[in-house]
Amino acid sequence: MAIRKAALACTVCGSRNYTITPTEKGRTERLEVKKFCRYCGKHTLHKETK
């Protein structure tokens, strides 16, 4: 069984700063979290990518 990984990308600069392992199997929406982006230097919205 392979472990599925997803990345969180900054919506401002587009860099993929964080990786997560999603635990919910029936989820259809992508995760959106406000996290710190070290390239922008501030807290921005990060969205889940593959």
PDB file of N, CA, C, O and CB in Angstrom:
ATOM      1  N   MET A   1       0.841  -1.173   0.000  1.00  0.00           N
ATOM      2  CA  MET A   1       0.000   0.000   0.000  1.00  0.00           C
ATOM      3  C   MET A   1       0.891   1.244   0.000  1.00  0.00           C
ATOM      4  O   MET A   1       1.756   1.398   0.862  1.00  0.00           O
ATOM      5  CB  MET A   1      -0.959  -0.006   1.218  1.00  0.00           C
ATOM      6  N   ALA A   2       0.672   2.113  -0.961  1.00  0.00           N
ATOM      7  CA  ALA A   2       1.483   3.314  -1.100  1.00  0.00           C
ATOM      8  C   ALA A   2       0.912   4.439  -0.247  1.00  0.00           C
ATOM      9  O   ALA A   2      -0.305   4.585  -0.124  1.00  0.00           O
ATOM     10  CB  ALA A   2       1.563   3.745  -2.572  1.00  0.00           C
ATOM     11  N   ILE A   3       1.793   5.221   0.334  1.00  0.00           N
ATOM     12  CA  ILE A   3       1.376   6.377   1.123  1.00  0.00           C
ATOM     13  C   ILE A   3       1.168   7.541   0.172  1.00  0.00           C
ATOM     14  O   ILE A   3       2.063   7.906  -0.591  1.00  0.00           O
ATOM     15  CB  ILE A   3       2.426   6.730   2.228  1.00  0.00           C
ATOM     16  N   ARG A   4      -0.022   8.119   0.227  1.00  0.00           N
ATOM     17  CA  ARG A   4      -0.344   9.230  -0.643  1.00  0.00           C
ATOM     18  C   ARG A   4       0.136  10.529  -0.013  1.00  0.00           C
ATOM     19  O   ARG A   4      -0.095  10.769   1.172  1.00  0.00           O
ATOM     20  CB  ARG A   4      -1.853   9.284  -0.923  1.00  0.00           C
ATOM     21  N   LYS A   5       0.797  11.361  -0.795  1.00  0.00           N
ATOM     22  CA  LYS A   5       1.279  12.644  -0.303  1.00  0.00           C
ATOM     23  C   LYS A   5       0.678  13.752  -1.150  1.00  0.00           C
ATOM     24  O   LYS A   5       0.397  13.569  -2.334  1.00  0.00           O
ATOM     25  CB  LYS A   5       2.828  12.708  -0.326  1.00  0.00           C
ATOM     26  N   ALA A   6       0.489  14.893  -0.528  1.00  0.00           N
ATOM     27  CA  ALA A   6       0.012  16.079  -1.227  1.00  0.00           C
ATOM     28  C   ALA A   6       0.859  17.257  -0.766  1.00  0.00           C
ATOM     29  O   ALA A   6       1.407  17.248   0.336  1.00  0.00           O
ATOM     30  CB  ALA A   6      -1.514  16.333  -0.961  1.00  0.00           C
ATOM     31  N   ALA A   7       0.958  18.258  -1.611  1.00  0.00           N
ATOM     32  CA  ALA A   7       1.741  19.446  -1.277  1.00  0.00           C
ATOM     33  C   ALA A   7       0.801  20.617  -1.064  1.00  0.00           C
ATOM     34  O   ALA A   7      -0.284  20.672  -1.642  1.00  0.00           O
ATOM     35  CB  ALA A   7       2.775  19.767  -2.387  1.00  0.00           C
ATOM     36  N   LEU A   8       1.231  21.555  -0.226  1.00  0.00           N
ATOM     37  CA  LEU A   8       0.497  22.798  -0.032  1.00  0.00           C
ATOM     38  C   LEU A   8       1.275  23.899  -0.741  1.00  0.00           C
ATOM     39  O   LEU A   8       2.435  24.157  -0.419  1.00  0.00           O
ATOM     40  CB  LEU A   8       0.297  23.123   1.496  1.00  0.00           C
ATOM     41  N   ALA A   9       0.626  24.548  -1.711  1.00  0.00           N
ATOM     42  CA  ALA A   9       1.283  25.592  -2.498  1.00  0.00           C
ATOM     43  C   ALA A   9       0.742  26.963  -2.110  1.00  0.00           C
ATOM     44  O   ALA A   9      -0.457  27.127  -1.882  1.00  0.00           O
ATOM     45  CB  ALA A   9       1.083  25.345  -4.009  1.00  0.00           C
ATOM     46  N   CYS A  10       1.624  27.928  -2.039  1.00  0.00           N
ATOM     47  CA  CYS A  10       1.258  29.309  -1.729  1.00  0.00           C
ATOM     48  C   CYS A  10       0.449  29.884  -2.891  1.00  0.00           C
ATOM     49  O   CYS A  10       0.808  29.704  -4.055  1.00  0.00           O
ATOM     50  CB  CYS A  10       2.527  30.177  -1.452  1.00  0.00           C
ATOM     51  N   THR A  11      -0.647  30.580  -2.565  1.00  0.00           N
ATOM     52  CA  THR A  11      -1.473  31.154  -3.625  1.00  0.00           C
ATOM     53  C   THR A  11      -0.895  32.453  -4.172  1.00  0.00           C
ATOM     54  O   THR A  11      -1.309  32.908  -5.238  1.00  0.00           O
ATOM     55  CB  THR A  11      -2.873  31.398  -3.113  1.00  0.00           C
ATOM     56  N   VAL A  12       0.059  33.059  -3.458  1.00  0.00           N
ATOM     57  CA  VAL A  12       0.651  34.318  -3.903  1.00  0.00           C
ATOM     58  C   VAL A  12       1.810  34.065  -4.863  1.00  0.00           C
ATOM     59  O   VAL A  12       1.809  34.567  -5.986  1.00  0.00           O
ATOM     60  CB  VAL A  12       1.131  35.140  -2.698  1.00  0.00           C
ATOM     61  N   CYS A  13       2.805  33.282  -4.420  1.00  0.00           N
ATOM     62  CA  CYS A  13       3.994  33.067  -5.255  1.00  0.00           C
ATOM     63  C   CYS A  13       3.995  31.706  -5.953  1.00  0.00           C
ATOM     64  O   CYS A  13       4.746  31.512  -6.908  1.00  0.00           O
ATOM     65  CB  CYS A  13       5.243  33.197  -4.409  1.00  0.00           C
ATOM     66  N   GLY A  14       3.162  30.753  -5.492  1.00  0.00           N
ATOM     67  CA  GLY A  14       3.060  29.454  -6.143  1.00  0.00           C
ATOM     68  C   GLY A  14       4.060  28.415  -5.686  1.00  0.00           C
ATOM     69  O   GLY A  14       4.059  27.300  -6.208  1.00  0.00           O
ATOM     70  N   SER A  15       4.916  28.741  -4.728  1.00  0.00           N
ATOM     71  CA  SER A  15       5.908  27.766  -4.275  1.00  0.00           C
ATOM     72  C   SER A  15       5.253  26.723  -3.378  1.00  0.00           C
ATOM     73  O   SER A  15       4.343  27.027  -2.606  1.00  0.00           O
ATOM     74  CB  SER A  15       7.059  28.467  -3.528  1.00  0.00           C
ATOM     75  N   ARG A  16       5.733  25.490  -3.494  1.00  0.00           N
ATOM     76  CA  ARG A  16       5.208  24.393  -2.691  1.00  0.00           C
ATOM     77  C   ARG A  16       6.059  24.264  -1.441  1.00  0.00           C
ATOM     78  O   ARG A  16       7.171  23.737  -1.482  1.00  0.00           O
ATOM     79  CB  ARG A  16       5.187  23.058  -3.494  1.00  0.00           C
ATOM     80  N   ASN A  17       5.516  24.760  -0.314  1.00  0.00           N
ATOM     81  CA  ASN A  17       6.298  24.874   0.916  1.00  0.00           C
ATOM     82  C   ASN A  17       6.095  23.719   1.884  1.00  0.00           C
ATOM     83  O   ASN A  17       7.008  23.407   2.648  1.00  0.00           O
ATOM     84  CB  ASN A  17       5.961  26.150   1.605  1.00  0.00           C
ATOM     85  N   TYR A  18       4.938  23.076   1.884  1.00  0.00           N
ATOM     86  CA  TYR A  18       4.618  22.063   2.872  1.00  0.00           C
ATOM     87  C   TYR A  18       4.119  20.798   2.190  1.00  0.00           C
ATOM     88  O   TYR A  18       3.509  20.865   1.123  1.00  0.00           O
ATOM     89  CB  TYR A  18       3.574  22.585   3.860  1.00  0.00           C
ATOM     90  N   THR A  19       4.380  19.631   2.809  1.00  0.00           N
ATOM     91  CA  THR A  19       3.815  18.369   2.342  1.00  0.00           C
ATOM     92  C   THR A  19       2.958  17.784   3.458  1.00  0.00           C
ATOM     93  O   THR A  19       3.286  17.910   4.638  1.00  0.00           O
ATOM     94  CB  THR A  19       4.937  17.369   1.912  1.00  0.00           C
ATOM     95  N   ILE A  20       1.863  17.148   3.074  1.00  0.00           N
ATOM     96  CA  ILE A  20       0.946  16.547   4.034  1.00  0.00           C
ATOM     97  C   ILE A  20       0.593  15.145   3.565  1.00  0.00           C
ATOM     98  O   ILE A  20       0.763  14.804   2.394  1.00  0.00           O
ATOM     99  CB  ILE A  20      -0.331  17.411   4.208  1.00  0.00           C
ATOM    100  N   THR A  21       0.097  14.338   4.499  1.00  0.00           N
ATOM    101  CA  THR A  21      -0.456  13.030   4.153  1.00  0.00           C
ATOM    102  C   THR A  21      -1.931  13.067   4.526  1.00  0.00           C
ATOM    103  O   THR A  21      -2.267  12.987   5.708  1.00  0.00           O
ATOM    104  CB  THR A  21       0.305  11.849   4.893  1.00  0.00           C
ATOM    105  N   PRO A  22      -2.814  13.187   3.550  1.00  0.00           N
ATOM    106  CA  PRO A  22      -4.247  13.282   3.830  1.00  0.00           C
ATOM    107  C   PRO A  22      -4.760  12.009   4.495  1.00  0.00           C
ATOM    108  O   PRO A  22      -4.415  10.905   4.073  1.00  0.00           O
ATOM    109  CB  PRO A  22      -5.028  13.552   2.538  1.00  0.00           C
ATOM    110  N   THR A  23      -5.581  12.157   5.531  1.00  0.00           N
ATOM    111  CA  THR A  23      -6.098  11.015   6.264  1.00  0.00           C
ATOM    112  C   THR A  23      -7.543  10.695   5.903  1.00  0.00           C
ATOM    113  O   THR A  23      -7.977   9.554   6.059  1.00  0.00           O
ATOM    114  CB  THR A  23      -5.987  11.265   7.741  1.00  0.00           C
ATOM    115  N   GLU A  24      -8.288  11.675   5.429  1.00  0.00           N
ATOM    116  CA  GLU A  24      -9.688  11.448   5.079  1.00  0.00           C
ATOM    117  C   GLU A  24      -9.773  10.884   3.670  1.00  0.00           C
ATOM    118  O   GLU A  24      -9.235  11.470   2.731  1.00  0.00           O
ATOM    119  CB  GLU A  24     -10.510  12.756   5.192  1.00  0.00           C
ATOM    120  N   LYS A  25     -10.449   9.743   3.519  1.00  0.00           N
ATOM    121  CA  LYS A  25     -10.499   9.095   2.213  1.00  0.00           C
ATOM    122  C   LYS A  25     -11.619   9.617   1.328  1.00  0.00           C
ATOM    123  O   LYS A  25     -11.450   9.670   0.110  1.00  0.00           O
ATOM    124  CB  LYS A  25     -10.653   7.617   2.387  1.00  0.00           C
ATOM    125  N   GLY A  26     -12.763  10.006   1.895  1.00  0.00           N
ATOM    126  CA  GLY A  26     -13.902  10.429   1.100  1.00  0.00           C
ATOM    127  C   GLY A  26     -13.961  11.912   0.826  1.00  0.00           C
ATOM    128  O   GLY A  26     -14.992  12.420   0.386  1.00  0.00           O
ATOM    129  N   ARG A  27     -12.876  12.613   1.078  1.00  0.00           N
ATOM    130  CA  ARG A  27     -12.853  14.072   0.912  1.00  0.00           C
ATOM    131  C   ARG A  27     -12.754  14.434  -0.562  1.00  0.00           C
ATOM    132  O   ARG A  27     -11.946  13.860  -1.293  1.00  0.00           O
ATOM    133  CB  ARG A  27     -11.675  14.694   1.694  1.00  0.00           C
ATOM    134  N   THR A  28     -13.585  15.400  -1.008  1.00  0.00           N
ATOM    135  CA  THR A  28     -13.551  15.825  -2.403  1.00  0.00           C
ATOM    136  C   THR A  28     -12.968  17.230  -2.567  1.00  0.00           C
ATOM    137  O   THR A  28     -12.409  17.548  -3.617  1.00  0.00           O
ATOM    138  CB  THR A  28     -14.949  15.777  -2.990  1.00  0.00           C
ATOM    139  N   GLU A  29     -13.094  18.076  -1.534  1.00  0.00           N
ATOM    140  CA  GLU A  29     -12.544  19.431  -1.624  1.00  0.00           C
ATOM    141  C   GLU A  29     -11.058  19.419  -1.281  1.00  0.00           C
ATOM    142  O   GLU A  29     -10.582  18.566  -0.532  1.00  0.00           O
ATOM    143  CB  GLU A  29     -13.305  20.395  -0.684  1.00  0.00           C
ATOM    144  N   ARG A  30     -10.351  20.369  -1.838  1.00  0.00           N
ATOM    145  CA  ARG A  30      -8.932  20.493  -1.524  1.00  0.00           C
ATOM    146  C   ARG A  30      -8.750  21.347  -0.282  1.00  0.00           C
ATOM    147  O   ARG A  30      -9.511  22.283  -0.039  1.00  0.00           O
ATOM    148  CB  ARG A  30      -8.157  21.096  -2.710  1.00  0.00           C
ATOM    149  N   LEU A  31      -7.738  21.014   0.497  1.00  0.00           N
ATOM    150  CA  LEU A  31      -7.471  21.684   1.755  1.00  0.00           C
ATOM    151  C   LEU A  31      -6.932  23.088   1.514  1.00  0.00           C
ATOM    152  O   LEU A  31      -6.075  23.286   0.652  1.00  0.00           O
ATOM    153  CB  LEU A  31      -6.487  20.871   2.592  1.00  0.00           C
ATOM    154  N   GLU A  32      -7.433  24.067   2.274  1.00  0.00           N
ATOM    155  CA  GLU A  32      -6.947  25.441   2.222  1.00  0.00           C
ATOM    156  C   GLU A  32      -6.603  25.871   3.641  1.00  0.00           C
ATOM    157  O   GLU A  32      -7.464  25.864   4.521  1.00  0.00           O
ATOM    158  CB  GLU A  32      -8.006  26.401   1.579  1.00  0.00           C
ATOM    159  N   VAL A  33      -5.344  26.247   3.867  1.00  0.00           N
ATOM    160  CA  VAL A  33      -4.864  26.609   5.195  1.00  0.00           C
ATOM    161  C   VAL A  33      -4.028  27.879   5.073  1.00  0.00           C
ATOM    162  O   VAL A  33      -3.302  28.065   4.097  1.00  0.00           O
ATOM    163  CB  VAL A  33      -4.034  25.446   5.837  1.00  0.00           C
ATOM    164  N   LYS A  34      -4.139  28.753   6.078  1.00  0.00           N
ATOM    165  CA  LYS A  34      -3.301  29.941   6.104  1.00  0.00           C
ATOM    166  C   LYS A  34      -2.019  29.592   6.845  1.00  0.00           C
ATOM    167  O   LYS A  34      -2.050  29.317   8.044  1.00  0.00           O
ATOM    168  CB  LYS A  34      -4.037  31.146   6.777  1.00  0.00           C
ATOM    169  N   LYS A  35      -0.875  29.602   6.127  1.00  0.00           N
ATOM    170  CA  LYS A  35       0.410  29.222   6.704  1.00  0.00           C
ATOM    171  C   LYS A  35       1.464  30.252   6.297  1.00  0.00           C
ATOM    172  O   LYS A  35       1.234  31.097   5.431  1.00  0.00           O
ATOM    173  CB  LYS A  35       0.826  27.790   6.247  1.00  0.00           C
ATOM    174  N   PHE A  36       2.631  30.157   6.949  1.00  0.00           N
ATOM    175  CA  PHE A  36       3.718  31.093   6.668  1.00  0.00           C
ATOM    176  C   PHE A  36       4.476  30.658   5.422  1.00  0.00           C
ATOM    177  O   PHE A  36       4.876  29.499   5.307  1.00  0.00           O
ATOM    178  CB  PHE A  36       4.677  31.194   7.871  1.00  0.00           C
ATOM    179  N   CYS A  37       4.673  31.573   4.500  1.00  0.00           N
ATOM    180  CA  CYS A  37       5.471  31.326   3.292  1.00  0.00           C
ATOM    181  C   CYS A  37       6.812  32.019   3.472  1.00  0.00           C
ATOM    182  O   CYS A  37       6.870  33.239   3.630  1.00  0.00           O
ATOM    183  CB  CYS A  37       4.737  31.838   1.994  1.00  0.00           C
ATOM    184  N   ARG A  38       7.886  31.244   3.448  1.00  0.00           N
ATOM    185  CA  ARG A  38       9.204  31.843   3.682  1.00  0.00           C
ATOM    186  C   ARG A  38       9.687  32.653   2.485  1.00  0.00           C
ATOM    187  O   ARG A  38      10.578  33.489   2.634  1.00  0.00           O
ATOM    188  CB  ARG A  38      10.220  30.761   4.008  1.00  0.00           C
ATOM    189  N   TYR A  39       9.123  32.426   1.304  1.00  0.00           N
ATOM    190  CA  TYR A  39       9.524  33.195   0.132  1.00  0.00           C
ATOM    191  C   TYR A  39       8.823  34.554   0.087  1.00  0.00           C
ATOM    192  O   TYR A  39       9.422  35.549  -0.321  1.00  0.00           O
ATOM    193  CB  TYR A  39       9.223  32.407  -1.142  1.00  0.00           C
ATOM    194  N   CYS A  40       7.553  34.598   0.505  1.00  0.00           N
ATOM    195  CA  CYS A  40       6.821  35.865   0.579  1.00  0.00           C
ATOM    196  C   CYS A  40       7.149  36.615   1.863  1.00  0.00           C
ATOM    197  O   CYS A  40       7.084  37.844   1.898  1.00  0.00           O
ATOM    198  CB  CYS A  40       5.312  35.617   0.490  1.00  0.00           C
ATOM    199  N   GLY A  41       7.504  35.879   2.925  1.00  0.00           N
ATOM    200  CA  GLY A  41       7.837  36.490   4.203  1.00  0.00           C
ATOM    201  C   GLY A  41       6.629  36.853   5.047  1.00  0.00           C
ATOM    202  O   GLY A  41       6.733  37.673   5.960  1.00  0.00           O
ATOM    203  N   LYS A  42       5.461  36.241   4.746  1.00  0.00           N
ATOM    204  CA  LYS A  42       4.254  36.530   5.520  1.00  0.00           C
ATOM    205  C   LYS A  42       3.301  35.331   5.465  1.00  0.00           C
ATOM    206  O   LYS A  42       3.528  34.381   4.716  1.00  0.00           O
ATOM    207  CB  LYS A  42       3.553  37.811   4.985  1.00  0.00           C
ATOM    208  N   HIS A  43       2.243  35.387   6.259  1.00  0.00           N
ATOM    209  CA  HIS A  43       1.239  34.341   6.266  1.00  0.00           C
ATOM    210  C   HIS A  43       0.319  34.532   5.059  1.00  0.00           C
ATOM    211  O   HIS A  43      -0.264  35.600   4.873  1.00  0.00           O
ATOM    212  CB  HIS A  43       0.429  34.353   7.596  1.00  0.00           C
ATOM    213  N   THR A  44       0.199  33.484   4.244  1.00  0.00           N
ATOM    214  CA  THR A  44      -0.648  33.524   3.060  1.00  0.00           C
ATOM    215  C   THR A  44      -1.484  32.262   3.004  1.00  0.00           C
ATOM    216  O   THR A  44      -1.230  31.307   3.738  1.00  0.00           O
ATOM    217  CB  THR A  44       0.194  33.681   1.776  1.00  0.00           C
ATOM    218  N   LEU A  45      -2.478  32.257   2.133  1.00  0.00           N
ATOM    219  CA  LEU A  45      -3.321  31.095   1.945  1.00  0.00           C
ATOM    220  C   LEU A  45      -2.571  30.049   1.121  1.00  0.00           C
ATOM    221  O   LEU A  45      -2.006  30.365   0.074  1.00  0.00           O
ATOM    222  CB  LEU A  45      -4.649  31.487   1.260  1.00  0.00           C
ATOM    223  N   HIS A  46      -2.569  28.809   1.596  1.00  0.00           N
ATOM    224  CA  HIS A  46      -1.935  27.703   0.895  1.00  0.00           C
ATOM    225  C   HIS A  46      -3.016  26.704   0.508  1.00  0.00           C
ATOM    226  O   HIS A  46      -3.874  26.368   1.325  1.00  0.00           O
ATOM    227  CB  HIS A  46      -0.832  27.030   1.773  1.00  0.00           C
ATOM    228  N   LYS A  47      -2.982  26.225  -0.735  1.00  0.00           N
ATOM    229  CA  LYS A  47      -3.962  25.263  -1.227  1.00  0.00           C
ATOM    230  C   LYS A  47      -3.280  23.940  -1.545  1.00  0.00           C
ATOM    231  O   LYS A  47      -2.107  23.898  -1.918  1.00  0.00           O
ATOM    232  CB  LYS A  47      -4.687  25.808  -2.471  1.00  0.00           C
ATOM    233  N   GLU A  48      -4.035  22.873  -1.391  1.00  0.00           N
ATOM    234  CA  GLU A  48      -3.512  21.521  -1.625  1.00  0.00           C
ATOM    235  C   GLU A  48      -3.333  21.259  -3.121  1.00  0.00           C
ATOM    236  O   GLU A  48      -4.215  21.562  -3.925  1.00  0.00           O
ATOM    237  CB  GLU A  48      -4.454  20.464  -1.010  1.00  0.00           C
ATOM    238  N   THR A  49      -2.186  20.694  -3.477  1.00  0.00           N
ATOM    239  CA  THR A  49      -1.906  20.262  -4.847  1.00  0.00           C
ATOM    240  C   THR A  49      -1.463  18.812  -4.789  1.00  0.00           C
ATOM    241  O   THR A  49      -1.300  18.251  -3.705  1.00  0.00           O
ATOM    242  CB  THR A  49      -0.814  21.163  -5.531  1.00  0.00           C
ATOM    243  N   LYS A  50      -1.268  18.207  -5.944  1.00  0.00           N
ATOM    244  CA  LYS A  50      -0.826  16.813  -5.972  1.00  0.00           C
ATOM    245  C   LYS A  50       0.675  16.699  -5.986  1.00  0.00           C
ATOM    246  O   LYS A  50       1.209  15.590  -6.010  1.00  0.00           O
ATOM    247  CB  LYS A  50      -1.396  16.104  -7.170  1.00  0.00           C
TER     248      LYS A  50
END
